[in-house]
Amino acid sequence: MPSPYEEGFQCGGRLKEKAVEFDLFVNGTLMQDLELHANLDGSEFLGAVVTEPIYRIYSIDDLHPGMFEVSEGGVSVKGELYS
């Protein structure tokens, strides 16, 4: 069986039947007017949002934010919501 990374790979249509829509929270370079925002082309901007103060945020390689939920000592994070 060919690798899914090879040109011409066919998945037999299985993935087409399993399309899922979801909302996506972004923070950092994916936000409007920033470097990687074009990666969201075709997405619907739902608005600017602020999370509950339950997250810890870190920088990964000083390029990308990383965040995870904490039970105490968290902060609110500003971002954008897309569909």
C-alpha positions as CSV (number, residue, x, y, z in Angstrom):
1,M,0.0,0.0,0.0
2,P,1.4,3.4,-0.9
3,S,2.3,5.9,1.8
4,P,-0.3,8.7,2.3
5,Y,2.5,11.1,1.7
6,E,3.1,9.9,-1.8
7,E,1.6,11.7,-4.8
8,G,-1.6,10.1,-6.0
9,F,-2.5,8.4,-2.7
10,Q,-6.2,7.5,-2.6
11,C,-8.0,7.2,0.7
12,G,-11.1,5.5,-0.9
13,G,-13.4,8.4,0.2
14,R,-13.5,7.4,3.8
15,L,-12.4,10.8,5.1
16,K,-14.9,12.6,3.0
17,E,-17.7,11.0,5.0
18,K,-16.2,12.0,8.3
19,A,-15.8,15.8,7.9
20,V,-16.1,17.5,11.3
21,E,-16.7,21.2,11.9
22,F,-15.5,22.9,15.1
23,D,-14.6,26.3,16.5
24,L,-10.9,27.1,16.9
25,F,-9.4,29.5,19.4
26,V,-6.2,31.1,18.2
27,N,-3.6,33.3,20.0
28,G,-0.4,34.7,18.6
29,T,0.7,34.7,14.9
30,L,-2.6,33.2,13.6
31,M,-4.5,36.3,14.8
32,Q,-5.7,39.0,12.3
33,D,-3.0,41.1,10.6
34,L,-0.2,38.8,11.9
35,E,2.3,36.5,10.1
36,L,0.4,33.2,9.9
37,H,-3.2,34.5,9.6
38,A,-3.4,33.4,6.0
39,N,-3.5,29.8,7.2
40,L,-7.0,30.5,8.4
41,D,-8.2,31.5,4.9
42,G,-11.7,30.2,4.4
43,S,-12.5,30.2,8.1
44,E,-15.2,32.4,9.5
45,F,-14.1,35.0,12.1
46,L,-16.5,34.7,15.1
47,G,-15.0,37.5,17.2
48,A,-12.3,38.5,19.6
49,V,-12.5,36.6,22.9
50,V,-10.9,36.3,26.3
51,T,-10.7,33.0,28.1
52,E,-11.5,32.3,31.7
53,P,-8.4,32.8,34.0
54,I,-7.6,29.1,34.0
55,Y,-4.7,28.9,31.6
56,R,-0.9,29.0,31.9
57,I,0.8,30.3,28.7
58,Y,4.3,29.7,27.5
59,S,6.4,30.5,24.5
60,I,7.7,27.7,22.3
61,D,11.0,28.6,20.7
62,D,10.0,32.3,21.2
63,L,7.8,31.9,18.1
64,H,4.5,30.2,19.1
65,P,2.4,30.4,22.2
66,G,1.6,27.2,24.1
67,M,-1.1,27.0,26.7
68,F,-2.7,24.5,29.0
69,E,-5.4,24.5,31.6
70,V,-4.4,24.7,35.3
71,S,-6.4,24.3,38.5
72,E,-4.9,27.4,40.1
73,G,-2.7,30.3,39.2
74,G,-4.1,30.7,35.7
75,V,-4.5,33.8,33.6
76,S,-7.0,35.0,31.0
77,V,-5.7,34.8,27.4
78,K,-6.8,37.1,24.6
79,G,-7.4,35.6,21.3
80,E,-9.8,35.1,18.4
81,L,-12.5,32.5,17.6
82,Y,-13.0,31.0,14.2
83,S,-15.3,28.4,12.7
